[in-house]
Amino acid sequence: MVSFIEERPKNNAAGQNMVSDPKSAQKPPAPPGFISISRKKLLQNLEINAGARVNSWVDSMRASSPTHMKSAPSIADDQGSWNLNHPSALDMFGQIIDASKGKQIVMFLDYDGTLSPIVADPDRAFMSKKMRKTVRKLAKCFPTAIVSGRCRDKVYNFVKLAELYYAGSHGMDIKGPEKGSKSNKDAESVLFQPASEFLPMIDEVYKQLVETTKSTPGAKVENNKFCLSVHFRCVDEKVIKENSKSQIIKLCYHHLIKWSELAQQVKSVLKDYPKLRLTQGRKVLEIRPTIKWDKGKALEFLLESLGFANCTDVFPVYIGDDRTDEDAFKILRDRGQGFGILVSKFPKDTNASYSLQEPDEVMDFLRRLVEWKELSLRAQSRM
């Protein structure tokens, strides 16, 4: 039997956490909230769907976590309905602008998968020069923050724009624009670190994970200061393209097993650290302190820091691609202010209102926002 451990998100966010164990037939039944699927049944399901959906799987394996290899085909049948409920932010740009009239737009942007493509090596997730130029122009028009699961300093080194707000480690490390930056000379630097007491524990677990995951090829542990990320490189696209459907099925199964083994290694380390919790994102396992803080809380903190805590004339826009961004999408939906935009090529359960398919579309959307703002300012100057 192959067990898939599913951590059911409270907000029905996209995807499922799956952990498999080839020897689970000899182990006690899975606890409540866990599901088990036999290897035979899994392979049959893969074979049934292979003929019509291999291309979807290839795209999914490029862009999302291994769990989506299971979920994407079934949800894809309802693509039209999903697009109706989460239309393209580019197609609905006029409607979005109409909703923001008379309000201050504030931009919140995830980094990986939003401003840069998802890549096998997390240290090479560079944003393009065109994207950096676009984000720089955006920050001149609207208050802009990067909200990422990565270490704040690492995100800053990728983006290299001093005029932005940066919220690293899923919002547990927040800092405002650097004093003396051209566009924010008088801005005070915001610094908030609600999980400082966990730093020694995070460092200790990091060292253990580096040692424990050495046996898994493609695994990489990233220290994001207030949280940890365990990355797992997906099956190489060239290998997928050059293999037959039956070989792809075997690769998919092998990939799930390897992902499972890595997750079990991580869980074996974390069992001695109850103050840390494990979640899953796109191609990554995340370890964070169990404090009540996430990207949604970071969004609220930044709005308050900007003076928009209880304002009705603010219009926050959050763009992200990951399950962790759902916390921010939900905050905006609950506040009834602004909206979230999910970056995804595939239907997912989400609290976002609109969608974009990839970073290039994100750049197009940001460019249109900048152009609209510049035209508005020129029109006002003529009056």
C-alpha positions as CSV (number, residue, x, y, z in Angstrom):
1,M,0.0,0.0,0.0
2,V,1.0,3.6,-0.6
3,S,-0.2,6.0,2.0
4,F,-0.8,9.7,1.1
5,I,-0.8,11.8,4.2
6,E,-3.1,14.7,3.6
7,E,-3.0,17.8,5.8
8,R,-6.4,19.4,5.2
9,P,-6.1,23.2,5.0
10,K,-8.7,25.2,7.0
11,N,-9.4,27.5,4.1
12,N,-9.5,24.8,1.4
13,A,-6.4,26.2,-0.2
14,A,-5.0,24.6,-3.3
15,G,-3.5,21.2,-3.4
16,Q,-3.0,18.4,-0.9
17,N,-0.1,17.4,1.3
18,M,0.8,13.9,0.4
19,V,3.4,11.7,2.0
20,S,3.8,8.1,0.9
21,D,5.4,5.1,2.5
22,P,5.9,1.9,0.5
23,K,6.0,-0.2,3.7
24,S,2.8,1.2,5.3
25,A,1.0,-2.1,4.8
26,Q,3.0,-3.3,7.8
27,K,2.2,-0.3,9.9
28,P,-0.9,0.7,11.9
29,P,-3.8,2.3,10.1
30,A,-3.4,6.0,9.3
31,P,-4.8,8.4,11.9
32,P,-8.0,10.4,11.3
33,G,-7.6,12.9,8.5
34,F,-5.3,10.6,6.5
35,I,-6.1,8.6,3.4
36,S,-4.5,5.5,1.9
37,I,-4.4,4.5,-1.7
38,S,-3.0,1.2,-3.0
39,R,-0.1,1.2,-5.4
40,K,-2.1,-0.8,-7.9
41,K,-5.0,1.7,-7.8
42,L,-2.7,4.6,-8.1
43,L,-1.0,3.2,-11.2
44,Q,-4.4,2.3,-12.7
45,N,-5.5,5.8,-12.2
46,L,-2.4,7.2,-13.8
47,E,-2.8,4.8,-16.8
48,I,-6.5,5.7,-17.3
49,N,-5.7,9.4,-17.4
50,A,-2.4,9.2,-19.3
51,G,-3.8,9.2,-22.8
52,A,-5.6,12.5,-22.7
53,R,-3.7,14.3,-20.0
54,V,0.0,13.7,-20.3
55,N,0.6,17.3,-21.5
56,S,-1.3,18.6,-18.5
57,W,0.9,16.6,-16.2
58,V,4.1,17.8,-17.9
59,D,3.0,21.4,-17.4
60,S,1.9,20.7,-13.9
61,M,5.2,19.1,-13.0
62,R,7.0,22.1,-14.3
63,A,4.9,24.7,-12.4
64,S,3.7,23.1,-9.2
65,S,4.4,20.8,-6.3
66,P,4.3,17.0,-6.8
67,T,0.9,16.8,-5.2
68,H,-0.7,18.5,-8.2
69,M,0.1,15.6,-10.4
70,K,-2.8,13.9,-8.8
71,S,-5.2,16.9,-8.4
72,A,-4.7,18.7,-11.7
73,P,-6.4,16.2,-14.1
74,S,-9.6,15.9,-12.1
75,I,-10.0,19.7,-11.5
76,A,-9.1,20.4,-15.1
77,D,-12.4,19.0,-16.2
78,D,-14.0,22.0,-14.5
79,Q,-11.6,24.6,-16.1
80,G,-14.4,26.6,-17.6
81,S,-16.3,27.0,-14.3
82,W,-13.1,27.9,-12.5
83,N,-12.2,30.6,-15.1
84,L,-15.7,32.0,-14.6
85,N,-15.2,32.4,-10.9
86,H,-11.6,33.5,-11.1
87,P,-11.3,35.4,-14.4
88,S,-8.0,36.7,-15.8
89,A,-7.0,40.0,-14.1
90,L,-5.8,41.2,-17.5
91,D,-9.2,40.6,-19.1
92,M,-11.0,42.3,-16.1
93,F,-8.5,45.1,-15.8
94,G,-11.1,47.8,-16.5
95,Q,-13.4,46.4,-13.8
96,I,-10.6,46.3,-11.3
97,I,-9.7,49.9,-12.0
98,D,-13.3,51.0,-11.6
99,A,-13.5,49.3,-8.2
100,S,-10.3,51.1,-7.1
101,K,-11.4,54.6,-8.0
102,G,-11.1,57.1,-5.2
103,K,-9.0,54.7,-3.2
104,Q,-5.3,54.3,-2.5
105,I,-4.0,51.1,-4.2
106,V,-1.4,49.3,-2.1
107,M,0.5,46.4,-3.8
108,F,1.6,43.1,-2.2
109,L,3.7,40.7,-4.3
110,D,5.0,37.2,-3.6
111,Y,8.4,36.5,-5.2
112,D,8.9,32.9,-6.3
113,G,6.4,31.9,-9.0
114,T,5.1,35.5,-9.1
115,L,7.9,37.9,-10.0
116,S,10.3,35.1,-10.9
117,P,9.7,31.6,-12.4
118,I,9.8,28.5,-10.3
119,V,13.2,26.9,-10.9
120,A,15.0,23.7,-9.8
121,D,17.7,25.6,-8.0
122,P,16.2,28.0,-5.5
123,D,19.4,30.0,-5.4
124,R,18.9,30.9,-9.1
125,A,15.4,32.2,-9.0
126,F,16.3,35.5,-10.6
127,M,13.8,38.0,-11.8
128,S,14.2,39.4,-15.3
129,K,15.6,42.9,-15.9
130,K,12.2,43.8,-17.4
131,M,10.4,42.6,-14.3
132,R,12.7,44.6,-12.0
133,K,12.2,47.7,-14.1
134,T,8.4,47.2,-14.0
135,V,8.4,46.7,-10.2
136,R,10.5,49.9,-9.7
137,K,8.0,51.9,-11.7
138,L,5.2,50.3,-9.7
139,A,6.7,51.4,-6.4
140,K,6.8,55.0,-7.7
141,C,3.1,54.9,-8.3
142,F,1.9,52.8,-5.3
143,P,3.2,51.6,-1.9
144,T,4.7,48.2,-2.7
145,A,5.7,45.2,-0.6
146,I,7.4,41.9,-1.4
147,V,5.9,39.2,0.9
148,S,7.9,35.9,0.7
149,G,8.7,32.7,2.5
150,R,12.3,33.4,1.8
151,C,14.8,35.1,4.1
152,R,14.3,38.9,3.8
153,D,17.9,39.6,3.0
154,K,17.9,36.9,0.2
155,V,14.7,38.3,-1.4
156,Y,16.3,41.8,-1.2
157,N,19.4,40.5,-3.0
158,F,17.1,39.1,-5.8
159,V,15.0,42.3,-6.1
160,K,17.6,45.0,-5.3
161,L,15.0,47.8,-5.0
162,A,15.5,49.9,-1.8
163,E,12.2,51.7,-2.2
164,L,10.1,48.6,-1.4
165,Y,8.8,47.1,1.8
166,Y,10.1,43.5,2.4
167,A,8.4,40.9,4.5
168,G,10.5,37.7,4.6
169,S,10.1,34.4,6.3
170,H,6.3,34.4,5.6
171,G,6.0,37.9,7.2
172,M,8.0,37.1,10.3
173,D,10.8,39.6,9.3
174,I,9.4,42.9,8.0
175,K,11.4,46.0,7.1
176,G,10.4,49.2,5.3
177,P,12.2,51.2,2.5
178,E,15.8,52.2,3.2
179,K,16.2,55.7,4.5
180,G,17.6,58.0,1.8
181,S,16.2,56.0,-1.1
182,K,15.2,58.3,-4.0
183,S,11.4,57.7,-3.9
184,N,11.0,57.5,-0.1
185,K,13.5,60.0,1.5
186,D,11.3,60.6,4.5
187,A,10.0,57.0,5.0
188,E,10.8,55.4,8.3
189,S,12.2,51.9,8.2
190,V,9.7,49.4,9.7
191,L,11.2,46.4,11.5
192,F,9.1,43.7,13.0
193,Q,10.2,40.2,14.0
194,P,7.6,38.4,16.0
195,A,9.5,35.1,16.1
196,S,12.9,36.2,17.4
197,E,12.9,33.7,20.3
198,F,12.8,30.8,17.8
199,L,16.1,31.7,16.1
200,P,18.3,29.2,18.1
201,M,15.8,26.4,17.5
202,I,15.6,27.2,13.8
203,D,19.4,27.0,13.4
204,E,19.5,23.7,15.3
205,V,16.9,22.1,13.2
206,Y,18.5,23.4,10.0
207,K,21.8,21.6,10.8
208,Q,19.9,18.4,11.5
209,L,17.9,18.6,8.3
210,V,21.0,19.2,6.2
211,E,22.5,16.0,7.6
212,T,19.3,14.0,7.4
213,T,18.4,14.8,3.8
214,K,21.9,14.1,2.4
215,S,20.7,10.7,1.2
216,T,17.9,12.3,-1.0
217,P,19.3,13.4,-4.4
218,G,17.9,16.9,-5.4
219,A,16.9,17.8,-1.8
220,K,18.1,21.2,-0.6
221,V,17.5,22.8,2.8
222,E,17.3,26.6,2.8
223,N,17.6,28.6,6.0
224,N,15.2,31.5,5.8
225,K,16.2,32.9,9.2
226,F,12.8,32.5,10.9
227,C,11.7,29.5,9.0
228,L,13.2,26.7,6.9
229,S,12.5,25.4,3.4
230,V,13.2,21.9,2.1
231,H,13.2,21.9,-1.7
232,F,12.9,18.9,-3.8
233,R,13.9,19.1,-7.5
234,C,11.2,17.7,-9.8
235,V,11.7,15.3,-12.7
236,D,13.8,16.9,-15.4
237,E,11.6,18.3,-18.2
238,K,13.9,16.9,-20.9
239,V,13.5,13.4,-19.4
240,I,9.7,13.7,-19.5
241,K,9.6,14.9,-23.1
242,E,11.9,12.1,-24.3
243,N,9.9,9.2,-22.6
244,S,6.8,7.3,-23.6
245,K,3.5,7.6,-21.7
246,S,4.2,4.4,-19.8
247,Q,7.6,5.6,-18.8
248,I,6.1,8.9,-17.7
249,I,3.7,7.0,-15.5
250,K,6.6,5.2,-13.8
251,L,8.4,8.5,-13.4
252,C,5.4,10.1,-11.8
253,Y,5.1,7.2,-9.3
254,H,8.9,7.2,-8.6
255,H,8.7,11.0,-8.0
256,L,5.9,10.6,-5.5
257,I,7.8,8.0,-3.6
258,K,11.0,10.2,-3.5
259,W,8.9,13.1,-2.3
260,S,7.4,10.9,0.4
261,E,10.7,9.7,1.6
262,L,12.0,13.3,1.9
263,A,8.8,14.3,3.8
264,Q,9.3,11.4,6.2
265,Q,12.9,12.4,6.8
266,V,11.8,15.9,7.7
267,K,9.0,14.7,10.0
268,S,11.5,12.4,11.8
269,V,13.6,15.5,12.7
270,L,10.6,17.7,13.7
271,K,9.0,15.1,16.1
272,D,11.3,16.5,18.8
273,Y,10.3,20.1,18.1
274,P,6.6,20.5,18.9
275,K,6.9,24.3,18.6
276,L,7.6,24.0,14.9
277,R,5.0,23.1,12.3
278,L,5.3,21.5,8.8
279,T,3.4,22.8,5.8
280,Q,3.8,22.3,2.0
281,G,4.1,24.8,-0.8
282,R,5.1,24.6,-4.4
283,K,7.9,22.0,-4.7
284,V,8.8,22.8,-1.1
285,L,8.2,21.7,2.5
286,E,8.1,24.6,5.0
287,I,9.0,24.5,8.7
288,R,7.7,27.5,10.7
289,P,7.2,28.5,14.4
290,T,3.7,27.7,15.7
291,I,3.0,31.4,16.4
292,K,-0.2,32.9,14.9
293,W,1.6,34.8,12.2
294,D,1.4,34.4,8.4
295,K,1.4,36.4,5.2
296,G,-2.1,37.6,6.0
297,K,-1.0,39.0,9.3
298,A,2.0,40.6,7.6
299,L,-0.4,42.3,5.1
300,E,-2.5,43.7,8.0
301,F,0.7,44.9,9.8
302,L,2.0,46.7,6.7
303,L,-1.4,48.3,6.0
304,E,-1.4,49.6,9.6
305,S,2.2,50.8,9.3
306,L,1.2,52.7,6.2
307,G,-1.7,54.4,8.1
308,F,-4.5,52.4,6.5
309,A,-5.5,50.3,9.5
310,N,-9.2,51.3,9.7
311,C,-9.5,53.1,6.4
312,T,-12.2,52.5,3.9
313,D,-10.4,54.3,1.1
314,V,-7.6,51.8,0.7
315,F,-7.5,49.1,-2.1
316,P,-4.9,46.4,-1.3
317,V,-3.9,44.1,-4.2
318,Y,-2.1,40.8,-3.3
319,I,-0.6,38.7,-6.1
320,G,0.8,35.2,-5.3
321,D,1.0,31.6,-6.5
322,D,1.4,29.5,-3.4
323,R,-0.7,27.9,-0.7
324,T,0.9,30.3,1.9
325,D,-0.5,33.2,-0.1
326,E,-4.0,32.0,0.7
327,D,-3.8,33.5,4.2
328,A,-3.4,37.0,2.5
329,F,-6.2,36.3,0.0
330,K,-8.6,35.3,2.8
331,I,-7.8,38.5,4.8
332,L,-8.7,40.6,1.8
333,R,-11.9,38.7,1.2
334,D,-12.9,39.0,4.9
335,R,-12.1,42.7,4.9
336,G,-14.1,43.3,1.8
337,Q,-11.3,45.5,0.5
338,G,-9.2,45.0,-2.6
339,F,-8.6,41.5,-3.9
340,G,-6.2,38.6,-4.4
341,I,-4.8,37.4,-7.7
342,L,-3.7,33.7,-7.9
343,V,-0.9,33.0,-10.3
344,S,-1.6,29.5,-11.7
345,K,-2.0,27.7,-15.0
346,F,-4.4,25.1,-13.3
347,P,-7.6,25.4,-11.4
348,K,-7.1,25.4,-7.6
349,D,-9.3,26.0,-4.6
350,T,-8.5,29.6,-3.7
351,N,-9.7,32.7,-1.9
352,A,-8.3,34.9,-4.7
353,S,-10.8,36.8,-6.9
354,Y,-8.8,36.8,-10.1
355,S,-6.1,34.8,-11.8
356,L,-3.0,35.2,-13.9
357,Q,-1.2,32.2,-15.5
358,E,2.5,33.0,-15.1
359,P,5.1,35.7,-14.1
360,D,5.0,37.2,-17.7
361,E,1.3,37.9,-17.2
362,V,2.0,39.4,-13.8
363,M,4.4,41.8,-15.4
364,D,1.8,42.7,-18.0
365,F,-0.7,43.4,-15.3
366,L,1.7,45.6,-13.3
367,R,2.7,47.5,-16.5
368,R,-1.0,48.3,-17.1
369,L,-1.4,49.5,-13.6
370,V,1.6,51.8,-14.0
371,E,0.4,53.1,-17.4
372,W,-3.1,53.8,-15.9
373,K,-1.6,55.7,-13.0
374,E,0.7,57.8,-15.1
375,L,-2.2,58.7,-17.5
376,S,-4.3,59.7,-14.5
377,L,-1.6,61.9,-13.1
378,R,-1.1,63.6,-16.5
379,A,-4.8,64.2,-16.8
380,Q,-4.9,65.8,-13.3
381,S,-2.0,68.1,-14.1
382,R,-3.9,69.5,-17.1
383,M,-6.8,70.5,-14.9
